[in-house]
């Protein structure tokens, strides 16, 4: 989960740096479509995959959920500040943990609940969200966050029965297939530089999907969620050293609180 957070932050930074004017659906399609090239060696060995018919409804439903998430995320990226985007995005661990208790029947211990609350407190201290006019970008990010939580829950369920590579490959295939018709309707010719950046985004995001499913295989999903808040620490470090953002004392305080939460979970069995 630590590596997953770093990879997702790098992908987000690349998209923000590119600041592309391509439609959100096309950008999402390029991210997953270009990512398919990474799976060619795996696809050649598809005969070794053990997939039962009962798995396909969950695979397709996860593809639909992830498609909604990535489209609304790309839309929000161009319309709201990165800090606000991150603040709303970190509602996902709450949705995932609640969903794990409701749908996967995971046990939410007092330690895990406290650790999740501590991590949320650290995130609020860092981001200090205030009152503001709710625009379309904010609604889009809320939808993206809920859809991503659904995709994570389905990914956890699939991880109990399928190998990591099968889950990740089928996610890219289903999302690319779902987005293709809509992307063709709004298609704008991308530049070579845009294609390069989206390919790098695909590389980081795909590796992040691998490590995410590996984490889901290793433990219950409610344990993994507070680790997601470490992305705020990675984003802050990247902002300072790459984008020249000023260091905020609230970031230091919030970062130590988040790391403390993760440490509690790492030591708790």
C-alpha positions in Angstrom: 0.0 0.0 0.0 3.0 2.3 0.6 4.3 1.7 -2.9 0.7 1.9 -4.3 0.3 5.4 -2.9 3.6 6.6 -4.3 2.8 5.2 -7.8 -0.7 6.8 -7.9 0.7 10.1 -6.8 3.3 10.0 -9.6 0.5 9.3 -12.1 -1.6 12.2 -10.8 1.4 14.6 -11.0 2.0 13.7 -14.6 -1.6 14.3 -15.5 -1.6 17.7 -13.7 1.7 18.6 -15.3 0.4 17.8 -18.8 -2.8 19.9 -18.3 -4.2 18.4 -21.5 -7.3 19.8 -23.2 -8.4 16.4 -24.4 -11.9 15.3 -23.3 -11.9 13.4 -20.0 -13.3 10.3 -21.6 -10.6 10.2 -24.2 -7.9 10.9 -21.6 -9.2 8.0 -19.5 -9.3 5.7 -22.6 -5.7 6.6 -23.5 -4.6 5.8 -20.0 -6.1 2.3 -20.1 -5.7 1.7 -23.9 -1.9 2.4 -23.8 -1.6 0.3 -20.7 -2.7 -2.8 -22.6 0.7 -2.8 -24.3 2.2 -3.7 -20.9 0.1 -6.9 -20.8 1.1 -8.5 -24.1 3.5 -11.0 -22.5 0.8 -12.0 -20.0 -1.9 -12.3 -22.6 0.2 -14.8 -24.6 0.0 -17.1 -21.6 -3.8 -16.8 -21.1 -4.3 -20.5 -21.4 -2.8 -20.9 -17.9 -5.3 -18.6 -16.4 -8.0 -20.3 -14.3 -11.2 -18.3 -14.6 -14.7 -19.5 -13.9 -17.9 -18.2 -15.4 -19.0 -16.9 -12.0 -16.1 -14.5 -11.9 -17.1 -12.5 -15.0 -20.0 -10.5 -13.5 -17.6 -9.2 -10.9 -15.0 -8.5 -13.5 -17.4 -6.5 -15.7 -19.0 -4.7 -12.7 -15.5 -3.6 -11.6 -14.7 -2.4 -15.1 -17.9 -0.3 -15.1 -17.1 1.1 -11.7 -13.5 1.9 -12.6 -14.6 3.5 -15.9 -16.9 5.9 -14.0 -14.2 6.7 -11.5 -11.5 7.5 -14.0 -13.7 9.6 -16.3 -15.0 11.8 -13.5 -11.5 12.0 -12.0 -10.0 13.3 -15.3 -13.0 15.8 -15.5 -12.4 17.0 -12.0 -8.6 17.3 -12.5 -9.1 20.1 -15.0 -11.6 22.1 -12.9 -10.6 22.1 -9.2 -7.3 22.7 -7.4 -5.1 19.7 -6.7 -5.5 20.1 -2.9 -9.3 20.0 -3.1 -9.1 17.1 -5.5 -7.0 15.2 -2.9 -9.2 16.2 0.0 -12.3 14.7 -1.6 -10.4 11.7 -2.9 -9.4 10.8 0.7 -13.0 10.1 1.5 -12.4 6.8 -0.4 -10.9 4.9 2.5 -14.0 5.7 4.6 -16.3 4.4 1.8 -14.1 1.3 1.3 -13.9 0.5 5.0 -17.6 0.9 5.5 -18.3 -1.2 2.4 -15.9 -3.9 3.6 -17.9 -4.2 6.9 -21.3 -4.1 5.1 -20.6 -6.3 2.1 -17.5 -8.3 2.8 -18.4 -8.9 6.5 -15.0 -7.8 7.6 -14.5 -7.2 11.3 -13.9 -3.5 12.2 -11.9 -3.6 15.4 -11.6 -0.6 17.7 -7.9 -0.3 16.9 -8.6 -0.1 13.2 -11.4 2.3 13.6 -9.2 4.6 15.8 -6.3 4.4 13.3 -8.6 5.3 10.4 -10.0 8.3 12.4 -6.4 9.4 13.2 -5.5 9.2 9.6 -8.5 11.3 8.6 -7.6 13.9 11.2 -4.1 14.1 9.7 -5.5 14.6 6.2 -7.9 17.4 7.5 -5.0 19.1 9.2 -2.9 19.0 6.0 -5.7 20.1 3.6 -7.8 22.3 5.9 -10.8 22.3 3.6 -13.0 25.4 4.1 -16.4 26.4 3.0 -16.7 27.1 -0.7 -19.1 27.1 -3.6 -19.8 23.6 -4.8 -19.0 23.5 -8.5 -19.3 20.7 -11.1 -15.7 19.6 -10.5 -16.5 18.9 -6.8 -19.5 16.8 -7.6 -17.5 14.9 -10.2 -14.7 14.1 -7.7 -17.3 12.8 -5.2 -18.7 10.5 -7.8 -15.2 9.4 -8.8 -14.4 8.6 -5.2 -17.5 6.5 -4.6 -16.9 4.6 -7.8 -13.3 4.0 -6.9 -14.4 2.6 -3.5 -16.7 0.2 -5.3 -13.9 -0.9 -7.7 -11.6 -1.5 -4.7 -14.2 -3.6 -2.9 -14.8 -5.7 -6.1 -11.0 -6.0 -6.5 -10.7 -7.4 -3.0 -13.4 -9.9 -3.6 -11.8 -11.1 -6.9 -8.4 -11.2 -5.1 -9.7 -14.1 -3.1 -10.1 -16.3 -6.2 -7.9 -15.0 -9.0 -4.2 -14.2 -9.6 -3.1 -10.6 -9.4 -2.2 -10.5 -13.1 -5.6 -11.7 -14.2 -7.4 -9.1 -12.2 -5.3 -6.2 -13.4 -5.3 -7.4 -17.1 -9.1 -7.8 -17.2 -9.6 -4.3 -15.5 -7.7 -2.7 -18.4 -9.5 -4.7 -21.0 -13.0 -4.0 -19.7 -12.3 -0.3 -19.1 -10.8 0.2 -22.5 -13.7 -1.6 -24.2 -16.3 0.4 -22.2 -14.7 3.8 -22.9 -13.8 3.2 -26.6 -17.3 4.1 -28.2 -17.6 7.3 -26.1 -14.0 8.3 -26.7 -14.5 8.0 -30.5 -17.4 10.4 -30.4 -15.4 13.2 -28.7 -12.0 12.3 -30.2 -9.4 15.0 -30.6 -6.0 14.2 -32.2 -3.4 13.9 -29.4 0.1 15.1 -29.8 3.1 12.8 -29.5 4.0 14.4 -26.2 0.5 13.7 -24.8 0.7 10.1 -25.9 4.1 9.8 -24.2 2.8 11.2 -20.9 -0.3 9.1 -21.0 1.8 6.0 -21.5 3.9 6.9 -18.5 0.7 7.5 -16.5 -0.5 4.0 -17.6 2.8 2.5 -16.5 2.6 4.0 -13.0 -1.1 3.4 -12.6 -0.8 -0.2 -13.8 2.0 -1.0 -11.4 -0.1 0.7 -8.7 -3.0 -1.7 -9.5 -0.6 -4.7 -9.2 0.6 -3.6 -5.8 -2.9 -2.7 -4.7 -4.3 -6.2 -5.4 -1.2 -7.7 -3.8 -2.0 -5.7 -0.6 -5.6 -6.9 -0.8 -4.4 -10.5 -1.1 -2.1 -10.1 2.0 -4.7 -8.8 4.5 -8.2 -7.5 5.1 -9.2 -4.4 3.1 -10.0 -2.4 6.2 -6.4 -2.7 7.4 -5.0 -1.4 4.0 -7.1 1.8 3.9 -5.3 4.1 6.4 -2.1 3.4 4.5 -3.7 5.2 1.5 -3.4 8.5 3.4 0.4 8.3 3.0 -0.3 9.6 -0.6 -0.7 13.0 1.0 2.9 12.8 2.3 4.2 11.7 -1.1 2.2 14.5 -2.9 3.6 17.1 -0.5 7.2 16.0 -1.0 6.7 16.0 -4.8 5.1 19.4 -4.7 8.0 20.9 -2.8 10.9 19.4 -4.8 9.3 19.2 -8.3 6.7 22.0 -8.5 8.4 24.4 -6.1 5.5 24.6 -3.6 6.1 26.1 -0.2 6.4 23.8 2.9 3.5 24.2 5.2 3.9 23.5 9.0 0.4 22.0 9.0 1.7 19.5 6.4 4.5 18.4 8.8 2.1 18.0 11.7 -0.5 16.2 9.6 2.1 14.0 8.0 3.4 12.8 11.4 -0.1 12.0 12.5 -0.8 9.9 9.3 2.5 8.1 9.8 1.6 7.4 13.4 -1.8 5.9 12.2 0.0 3.7 9.7 2.5 2.5 12.3 -0.4 1.6 14.7 -2.0 -0.5 12.0 1.3 -2.1 10.9 1.9 -3.3 14.5 -1.7 -4.4 15.2 -2.6 -8.0 14.3 
